[in-house]
Every structure is written in C-alpha cells, then in structure tokens.
Amino acid sequence: MKEKLDILLVNSVAPRQRIASDAALENGLAILRTHLEDKGFAVDVIDDQRITSVEEGLPSWCLTLLRKMVDLQMKVYHRRFVYLWWLVMLLTWPVQSLALYCRRAYARRRIEDIVNLIKTKSIGFLGVKVWYGDAFTWSNLLAARVREACPQTVIVAGGPHVKVYGEEFLLNSDFDLAIMGPGEKVLTEMIVLYRQTKNKQEFLEAFRQASGSARLVKTGVYTEGDAGGKITFTTPRYRAADLEGKIYFHTLVDGFGCSWNRCRFCSHTMQVKPYHPRPVADIVAEIQSLTRQGISFFRFSSSETPFAHGKKIAEEVLKKGLNINFSMFARGVKVTPEVYDAYRCMIKAGLRAVFIGGETGHDYINQQVMNKGLTKKELINTINCIKLAADNAGKS
C-alpha cells in the first residue's frame, strides 16, 4: 500500500459464505479505485471475500475434522442410510458451531487491523461496500470502531444494502454518509471538499449544505437530477492482488434499471429512470480488456437486459470473435419471432444463464398485488422460447 492514502475502500465480510459468487471479482470497488486514481487520488482496497476466506481463522485441526465429517455426511447420504445420516449431522453441528465462532472472532480481528491501518496512515475516508445479513452487522461494527478510534475519518457506506433500504440504512448507524447509486463522481467531490476543510466536522457541515443537508446522497438513476442527464461508465482495472483467490467472474455493467420498473415489491423501483442502457461499444471494449487478463465469464448487472439491447451486444461479440460466457437478468415478455432471434443470437455469443423473476404463476396476484406487468402464459412462453433458441444454437 502507498504511504499516504486519500481513501480506503473495504468490502464487507460475513463469517459464512452466502453463495459461490461471494468470491467473484469485486468490480464495484475496482471501478471506484480506477476512477479515483485517474483523478489523482491515492486509493487502496481491502477485499477479504476469497474462495478460501471461509477457512481464515479456523484452527487446522478443526478444519480437517469438519472436512472429514462433511465428507462422511455425503457418503452416508448417497447410500441412503437416513438415520445414520441424521446422527452424523448432529455430531457435526458442534464442530460447525465452533468453526463459526472462530470465523466471527477472526472477522472482529480484521476490524482491528483496518482500524490500525487507518490510524497509521491517517486516512481521511473509509468507504464500505455493505452487503446483507452478517456482512451488514460486521459493517456496522467496523463503522462504530472507526468512529471511536479515528474520529477524524469520514465513514461512507455504499453497495447493495444502501440501494435496498435507502434512508432507513442510516437509522441507528455509525456511518456518516451513504451513497445510493454510482459513487465515482460524489466520492471525488467529497475528497476535494475534505482537502479544503480543517476537520471532519467542518467537512460534514460543508457537504450537507452543498447536498441539501441529507446524509443519504442519491446519484445516477436514483435521483431526478442525474437521471435525465449523461450517465458515465468506468471500466475497472484489476490488479494482480484483486485476482488472487477469486472466481474469474466479472460483473459487467450493461446498463441501469428495468424497462418495467413498476413491481410493487422490488427495491429496484427506487431507481427514478426505468432503464438506461450502456453503449454497446463500451461494453464490448470492457469485455476485450478483461479477456486479456484471462477473464471470460461475465454477469450483466442491470435489473433487466432487454432482449433488443442484449442482441446488439451479442452481435458485436460475434463480430469481434470473442470467446466468452455470460449471464443476465430478464423479464417474461410476449414472445415474437424477434424475441426468439434475439435469444438465439445471444446464446451463440455465449449466453449461458438467464435469471427471470417467476414469483408466482397466479395471474391475479401478478397483476393486482405485485403489479408484475406479465401473465403466467408470457412467463412460461419466454422460458420455452429460450429453450428452443438454445436447442437451435446447439447449446441446450
């Protein structure tokens, strides 16, 4: 790490891994670092979410025993010895509990490591990407400890939890500020303002005056002011350390939002603008840049990739001869030949997974309760359309 840092960016952690993609490449913090470094700021990232991170802090004997007991569980399960399987499960429980205790203790020690780093380098800003569940709890503990030990450090939250809960996130929280939406521009403004003020309190007062006294700052598609204007996209530069212990799985920003944006239960409706696509040329340029680093699996990040936009991306990928796999989120639609052709093209270009919200097949609930804007028939037809397109492309 550089001797003097303007901001330290931290990915929140949990004692247990939620899903395999927890260990995917951390694109969000890499995007922020890339943008801020291009503006001349000194930035570093702490990201403990790695493939083997769930083993950190565990005694070797505990880890070995736990592996053997889980292996025994699987052997007994496959041989259909139900009662013996339950017995092994019960015997494994205290070992798992001990492992979880050790992981939580290790996570608390990592908080102290971060606090010591901030104190040693007199870092003015701490930015935390806040995830859900235990990671949210850990983030709050980190913020409280930094506030206590480093009172002049400005603590800023961002990430999925803020986007879901908005203002409620800051209730009973030790975070000074939170960013709901892309953080590149506002973090730049914060650091510049911080350099112009004498201390944290003066900075916070000046920033709140400039932002309308709100602790929650809405940006991009989350605010009326920016939603109608130009939205910029940053291609992240990964360092060698960012790739270590990671699944080479990159979350690619193909746009923001959803073309429907009216589901009553969905947090994405907090976005003011329904859908804002990213230019296809920028998307493909990012794919080309990352494939040179050995990254060839991409997850399109927007709430929905409309099939027409997806087809344009796929056509350019095929034109460039890029060998990739990608996944995306989609909505059920009224199937037409154009929809079929679009999915066939995308599958040929490397589409390997489509995530579609199918909360219920009950049309009344879809329309009157959840306001999904589609019918059971459209949902089923879309799924069948994708299957037929995969068969045609030889990728079923």
Buried (B, 14 or more C-beta within 10 A) or exposed (E): EEEEBBBBBBBBBBBBBEEEEBBBBBBBBBBBBBBBBEBEBBBBBBBBBBBEBBBBBBEEEBBEBBEEBBEBBEEBBEEEEEEBBEEBBEEBEEBBEBBBBBBBEBBBEBBEEBBEBBEEBEBBBBBBBBBBEBBBBBBBBBBBBBBEBBEEBBBBBBBBBBBBBBEEBBEEBBBBBBBBBBBBBBBBBBBEBBEEBEEBEEBBEBBBEEBEEEBBBBBBBBBEEBBEEEBEBBBBBBEEEBBEBBBBBBBBBBBBBBBBBEBEEBEBBBBBBBBBBBEBEBBBBBBBBBBEBEBBBBBBBBBBBBBEBBBBBBBBBBEBEBEBBBBBBBBBBEBEEEBBBBBBBBBBBBBBEBEBBBBBEEBEEBEEEBBBBBBBEBBBBBBEBBEBBBEBBEEE
